[in-house]
Each structure stands twice: as structure tokens, then as C-alpha cells.
């Protein structure tokens, strides 16, 4: 199970709106909101789902940048990408 943590930088006007949306995602936990930054932790079932989640987050209107700060996938070794 890949576990990742990212800092999501927003345009500042939509930070709360984006955070509320992210809270609805079953694989995501919003850890902290500070100014235009949202710290998010995700637990996904596969590397493909992990990658798809971050790509989808980057497409949210108002998201400027998504930086990976931690990634653990050691127990995902041997898991299929799908």
C-alpha cells in the first residue's frame, strides 16, 4: 500500500474549497491547511492509483503545484501497477 504525503499549493482564493473537496476523497487525509498550502496524506492500493490521484489533484482548478514530501511503497513491491 503506497503512502504519500504532499504539499499542495493553491492560488490562495480557493484553498478552503479545495481542502473541503480533498476531504471527500476516501484515500486522502487533509493534515493541515496553512495560508495557501494544504498538507495531504494518501494511502492507495496500488502505485497506479497513487499516480492517478496526484495527477487528478494537479488538475483541480486553483491548484498551482503539488510537491511530494514523503513516499513509502516498500510493502508495494511485487504488487501490480493496476
CNS distance restraints for C-alpha pairs under 8 A (distance, minus, plus):
assign (resid   1 and name CA) (resid  43 and name CA) 6.55 0.50 0.50
assign (resid   1 and name CA) (resid  44 and name CA) 5.81 0.50 0.50
assign (resid   1 and name CA) (resid  45 and name CA) 4.97 0.50 0.50
assign (resid   1 and name CA) (resid  46 and name CA) 6.15 0.50 0.50
assign (resid   1 and name CA) (resid  47 and name CA) 8.00 0.50 0.50
assign (resid   1 and name CA) (resid  73 and name CA) 6.36 0.50 0.50
assign (resid   1 and name CA) (resid  75 and name CA) 6.11 0.50 0.50
assign (resid   1 and name CA) (resid  76 and name CA) 5.37 0.50 0.50
assign (resid   2 and name CA) (resid  42 and name CA) 7.99 0.50 0.50
assign (resid   2 and name CA) (resid  43 and name CA) 5.82 0.50 0.50
assign (resid   2 and name CA) (resid  44 and name CA) 5.57 0.50 0.50
assign (resid   2 and name CA) (resid  45 and name CA) 6.64 0.50 0.50
assign (resid   2 and name CA) (resid  46 and name CA) 6.43 0.50 0.50
assign (resid   2 and name CA) (resid  47 and name CA) 6.41 0.50 0.50
assign (resid   2 and name CA) (resid  50 and name CA) 6.93 0.50 0.50
assign (resid   2 and name CA) (resid  71 and name CA) 7.18 0.50 0.50
assign (resid   2 and name CA) (resid  72 and name CA) 5.70 0.50 0.50
assign (resid   2 and name CA) (resid  73 and name CA) 4.38 0.50 0.50
assign (resid   2 and name CA) (resid  74 and name CA) 7.66 0.50 0.50
assign (resid   2 and name CA) (resid  75 and name CA) 7.46 0.50 0.50
assign (resid   2 and name CA) (resid  76 and name CA) 6.27 0.50 0.50
assign (resid   3 and name CA) (resid  41 and name CA) 7.18 0.50 0.50
assign (resid   3 and name CA) (resid  42 and name CA) 5.62 0.50 0.50
assign (resid   3 and name CA) (resid  43 and name CA) 4.60 0.50 0.50
assign (resid   3 and name CA) (resid  44 and name CA) 6.68 0.50 0.50
assign (resid   3 and name CA) (resid  70 and name CA) 7.99 0.50 0.50
assign (resid   3 and name CA) (resid  71 and name CA) 5.77 0.50 0.50
assign (resid   3 and name CA) (resid  72 and name CA) 5.19 0.50 0.50
assign (resid   3 and name CA) (resid  73 and name CA) 6.44 0.50 0.50
assign (resid   4 and name CA) (resid  41 and name CA) 5.63 0.50 0.50
assign (resid   4 and name CA) (resid  42 and name CA) 5.26 0.50 0.50
assign (resid   4 and name CA) (resid  43 and name CA) 6.68 0.50 0.50
assign (resid   4 and name CA) (resid  68 and name CA) 7.33 0.50 0.50
assign (resid   4 and name CA) (resid  69 and name CA) 7.67 0.50 0.50
assign (resid   4 and name CA) (resid  70 and name CA) 5.42 0.50 0.50
assign (resid   4 and name CA) (resid  71 and name CA) 4.32 0.50 0.50
assign (resid   4 and name CA) (resid  72 and name CA) 6.33 0.50 0.50
assign (resid   5 and name CA) (resid  39 and name CA) 7.16 0.50 0.50
assign (resid   5 and name CA) (resid  40 and name CA) 5.56 0.50 0.50
assign (resid   5 and name CA) (resid  41 and name CA) 4.31 0.50 0.50
assign (resid   5 and name CA) (resid  42 and name CA) 6.32 0.50 0.50
assign (resid   5 and name CA) (resid  68 and name CA) 6.12 0.50 0.50
assign (resid   5 and name CA) (resid  69 and name CA) 5.63 0.50 0.50
assign (resid   5 and name CA) (resid  70 and name CA) 5.00 0.50 0.50
assign (resid   5 and name CA) (resid  71 and name CA) 6.48 0.50 0.50
assign (resid   6 and name CA) (resid  39 and name CA) 5.84 0.50 0.50
assign (resid   6 and name CA) (resid  40 and name CA) 5.43 0.50 0.50
assign (resid   6 and name CA) (resid  41 and name CA) 6.60 0.50 0.50
assign (resid   6 and name CA) (resid  66 and name CA) 6.48 0.50 0.50
assign (resid   6 and name CA) (resid  67 and name CA) 5.33 0.50 0.50
assign (resid   6 and name CA) (resid  68 and name CA) 4.40 0.50 0.50
assign (resid   6 and name CA) (resid  69 and name CA) 5.23 0.50 0.50
assign (resid   6 and name CA) (resid  70 and name CA) 6.92 0.50 0.50
assign (resid   7 and name CA) (resid  37 and name CA) 6.40 0.50 0.50
assign (resid   7 and name CA) (resid  38 and name CA) 5.65 0.50 0.50
assign (resid   7 and name CA) (resid  39 and name CA) 4.64 0.50 0.50
assign (resid   7 and name CA) (resid  40 and name CA) 6.45 0.50 0.50
assign (resid   7 and name CA) (resid  66 and name CA) 5.85 0.50 0.50
assign (resid   7 and name CA) (resid  67 and name CA) 5.27 0.50 0.50
assign (resid   7 and name CA) (resid  68 and name CA) 6.64 0.50 0.50
assign (resid   7 and name CA) (resid  69 and name CA) 6.99 0.50 0.50
assign (resid   8 and name CA) (resid  37 and name CA) 5.54 0.50 0.50
assign (resid   8 and name CA) (resid  38 and name CA) 4.99 0.50 0.50
assign (resid   8 and name CA) (resid  39 and name CA) 6.29 0.50 0.50
assign (resid   8 and name CA) (resid  40 and name CA) 7.48 0.50 0.50
assign (resid   8 and name CA) (resid  63 and name CA) 6.93 0.50 0.50
assign (resid   8 and name CA) (resid  64 and name CA) 7.63 0.50 0.50
assign (resid   8 and name CA) (resid  65 and name CA) 5.84 0.50 0.50
assign (resid   8 and name CA) (resid  66 and name CA) 4.52 0.50 0.50
assign (resid   8 and name CA) (resid  67 and name CA) 6.45 0.50 0.50
assign (resid   9 and name CA) (resid  36 and name CA) 5.76 0.50 0.50
assign (resid   9 and name CA) (resid  37 and name CA) 4.66 0.50 0.50
assign (resid   9 and name CA) (resid  38 and name CA) 6.53 0.50 0.50
assign (resid   9 and name CA) (resid  63 and name CA) 6.08 0.50 0.50
assign (resid   9 and name CA) (resid  64 and name CA) 5.57 0.50 0.50
assign (resid   9 and name CA) (resid  65 and name CA) 5.10 0.50 0.50
assign (resid   9 and name CA) (resid  66 and name CA) 6.31 0.50 0.50
assign (resid  10 and name CA) (resid  14 and name CA) 6.88 0.50 0.50
assign (resid  10 and name CA) (resid  15 and name CA) 5.84 0.50 0.50
assign (resid  10 and name CA) (resid  36 and name CA) 5.17 0.50 0.50
assign (resid  10 and name CA) (resid  37 and name CA) 6.23 0.50 0.50
assign (resid  10 and name CA) (resid  38 and name CA) 7.86 0.50 0.50
assign (resid  10 and name CA) (resid  62 and name CA) 5.46 0.50 0.50
assign (resid  10 and name CA) (resid  63 and name CA) 4.41 0.50 0.50
assign (resid  10 and name CA) (resid  64 and name CA) 5.17 0.50 0.50
assign (resid  10 and name CA) (resid  65 and name CA) 7.00 0.50 0.50
assign (resid  11 and name CA) (resid  15 and name CA) 7.20 0.50 0.50
assign (resid  11 and name CA) (resid  36 and name CA) 6.51 0.50 0.50
assign (resid  11 and name CA) (resid  62 and name CA) 5.33 0.50 0.50
assign (resid  11 and name CA) (resid  63 and name CA) 6.41 0.50 0.50
assign (resid  11 and name CA) (resid  64 and name CA) 6.27 0.50 0.50
assign (resid  12 and name CA) (resid  35 and name CA) 6.91 0.50 0.50
assign (resid  12 and name CA) (resid  36 and name CA) 4.54 0.50 0.50
assign (resid  12 and name CA) (resid  62 and name CA) 7.86 0.50 0.50
assign (resid  13 and name CA) (resid  36 and name CA) 7.97 0.50 0.50
assign (resid  13 and name CA) (resid  62 and name CA) 7.68 0.50 0.50
assign (resid  14 and name CA) (resid  18 and name CA) 5.98 0.50 0.50
assign (resid  14 and name CA) (resid  62 and name CA) 6.00 0.50 0.50
assign (resid  15 and name CA) (resid  19 and name CA) 6.08 0.50 0.50
assign (resid  15 and name CA) (resid  33 and name CA) 7.98 0.50 0.50
assign (resid  15 and name CA) (resid  35 and name CA) 7.70 0.50 0.50
assign (resid  15 and name CA) (resid  36 and name CA) 5.80 0.50 0.50
assign (resid  15 and name CA) (resid  37 and name CA) 7.31 0.50 0.50
assign (resid  15 and name CA) (resid  38 and name CA) 7.49 0.50 0.50
assign (resid  15 and name CA) (resid  62 and name CA) 7.71 0.50 0.50
assign (resid  16 and name CA) (resid  20 and name CA) 6.10 0.50 0.50
assign (resid  17 and name CA) (resid  21 and name CA) 6.35 0.50 0.50
assign (resid  18 and name CA) (resid  22 and name CA) 6.17 0.50 0.50
assign (resid  18 and name CA) (resid  60 and name CA) 7.74 0.50 0.50
assign (resid  18 and name CA) (resid  62 and name CA) 7.65 0.50 0.50
assign (resid  18 and name CA) (resid  63 and name CA) 7.94 0.50 0.50
assign (resid  19 and name CA) (resid  23 and name CA) 6.22 0.50 0.50
assign (resid  19 and name CA) (resid  30 and name CA) 6.94 0.50 0.50
assign (resid  19 and name CA) (resid  33 and name CA) 7.62 0.50 0.50
assign (resid  19 and name CA) (resid  38 and name CA) 6.87 0.50 0.50
assign (resid  20 and name CA) (resid  24 and name CA) 6.88 0.50 0.50
assign (resid  21 and name CA) (resid  25 and name CA) 7.28 0.50 0.50
assign (resid  22 and name CA) (resid  28 and name CA) 6.67 0.50 0.50
assign (resid  22 and name CA) (resid  29 and name CA) 7.53 0.50 0.50
assign (resid  22 and name CA) (resid  30 and name CA) 6.95 0.50 0.50
assign (resid  23 and name CA) (resid  28 and name CA) 6.61 0.50 0.50
assign (resid  23 and name CA) (resid  29 and name CA) 6.17 0.50 0.50
assign (resid  23 and name CA) (resid  30 and name CA) 6.11 0.50 0.50
assign (resid  24 and name CA) (resid  28 and name CA) 7.86 0.50 0.50
assign (resid  25 and name CA) (resid  29 and name CA) 7.87 0.50 0.50
assign (resid  27 and name CA) (resid  42 and name CA) 5.40 0.50 0.50
assign (resid  27 and name CA) (resid  43 and name CA) 5.32 0.50 0.50
assign (resid  27 and name CA) (resid  44 and name CA) 5.90 0.50 0.50
assign (resid  28 and name CA) (resid  40 and name CA) 6.66 0.50 0.50
assign (resid  28 and name CA) (resid  41 and name CA) 5.76 0.50 0.50
assign (resid  28 and name CA) (resid  42 and name CA) 4.39 0.50 0.50
assign (resid  28 and name CA) (resid  43 and name CA) 6.68 0.50 0.50
assign (resid  29 and name CA) (resid  40 and name CA) 5.63 0.50 0.50
assign (resid  29 and name CA) (resid  41 and name CA) 5.20 0.50 0.50
assign (resid  29 and name CA) (resid  42 and name CA) 6.23 0.50 0.50
assign (resid  30 and name CA) (resid  38 and name CA) 7.05 0.50 0.50
assign (resid  30 and name CA) (resid  39 and name CA) 6.03 0.50 0.50
assign (resid  30 and name CA) (resid  40 and name CA) 4.52 0.50 0.50
assign (resid  30 and name CA) (resid  41 and name CA) 6.49 0.50 0.50
assign (resid  31 and name CA) (resid  38 and name CA) 7.64 0.50 0.50
assign (resid  31 and name CA) (resid  39 and name CA) 5.43 0.50 0.50
assign (resid  31 and name CA) (resid  40 and name CA) 5.50 0.50 0.50
assign (resid  31 and name CA) (resid  41 and name CA) 6.84 0.50 0.50
assign (resid  32 and name CA) (resid  38 and name CA) 5.88 0.50 0.50
assign (resid  32 and name CA) (resid  39 and name CA) 5.16 0.50 0.50
assign (resid  32 and name CA) (resid  40 and name CA) 7.29 0.50 0.50
assign (resid  33 and name CA) (resid  37 and name CA) 5.84 0.50 0.50
assign (resid  33 and name CA) (resid  38 and name CA) 4.58 0.50 0.50
assign (resid  33 and name CA) (resid  39 and name CA) 6.39 0.50 0.50
assign (resid  34 and name CA) (resid  38 and name CA) 6.42 0.50 0.50
assign (resid  42 and name CA) (resid  50 and name CA) 7.89 0.50 0.50
assign (resid  43 and name CA) (resid  50 and name CA) 7.79 0.50 0.50
assign (resid  44 and name CA) (resid  49 and name CA) 6.13 0.50 0.50
assign (resid  44 and name CA) (resid  50 and name CA) 5.64 0.50 0.50
assign (resid  45 and name CA) (resid  49 and name CA) 6.69 0.50 0.50
assign (resid  45 and name CA) (resid  50 and name CA) 7.69 0.50 0.50
assign (resid  46 and name CA) (resid  50 and name CA) 6.27 0.50 0.50
assign (resid  46 and name CA) (resid  76 and name CA) 7.12 0.50 0.50
assign (resid  46 and name CA) (resid  79 and name CA) 7.05 0.50 0.50
assign (resid  46 and name CA) (resid  80 and name CA) 7.11 0.50 0.50
assign (resid  46 and name CA) (resid  81 and name CA) 5.91 0.50 0.50
assign (resid  46 and name CA) (resid  82 and name CA) 6.38 0.50 0.50
assign (resid  47 and name CA) (resid  51 and name CA) 6.18 0.50 0.50
assign (resid  47 and name CA) (resid  73 and name CA) 7.94 0.50 0.50
assign (resid  47 and name CA) (resid  76 and name CA) 7.57 0.50 0.50
assign (resid  47 and name CA) (resid  80 and name CA) 7.90 0.50 0.50
assign (resid  47 and name CA) (resid  81 and name CA) 5.41 0.50 0.50
assign (resid  47 and name CA) (resid  82 and name CA) 7.44 0.50 0.50
assign (resid  48 and name CA) (resid  52 and name CA) 6.08 0.50 0.50
assign (resid  48 and name CA) (resid  81 and name CA) 5.07 0.50 0.50
assign (resid  48 and name CA) (resid  82 and name CA) 5.67 0.50 0.50
assign (resid  49 and name CA) (resid  53 and name CA) 6.02 0.50 0.50
assign (resid  49 and name CA) (resid  82 and name CA) 7.44 0.50 0.50
assign (resid  50 and name CA) (resid  54 and name CA) 6.58 0.50 0.50
assign (resid  51 and name CA) (resid  55 and name CA) 6.28 0.50 0.50
assign (resid  52 and name CA) (resid  56 and name CA) 6.06 0.50 0.50
assign (resid  53 and name CA) (resid  57 and name CA) 6.20 0.50 0.50
assign (resid  54 and name CA) (resid  58 and name CA) 6.23 0.50 0.50
assign (resid  54 and name CA) (resid  66 and name CA) 7.56 0.50 0.50
assign (resid  55 and name CA) (resid  59 and name CA) 6.61 0.50 0.50
assign (resid  56 and name CA) (resid  60 and name CA) 6.82 0.50 0.50
assign (resid  57 and name CA) (resid  63 and name CA) 7.46 0.50 0.50
assign (resid  57 and name CA) (resid  66 and name CA) 7.69 0.50 0.50
assign (resid  58 and name CA) (resid  63 and name CA) 6.02 0.50 0.50
assign (resid  58 and name CA) (resid  64 and name CA) 7.33 0.50 0.50
assign (resid  58 and name CA) (resid  65 and name CA) 6.68 0.50 0.50
assign (resid  58 and name CA) (resid  66 and name CA) 6.32 0.50 0.50
assign (resid  59 and name CA) (resid  63 and name CA) 7.09 0.50 0.50
assign (resid  73 and name CA) (resid  77 and name CA) 7.06 0.50 0.50
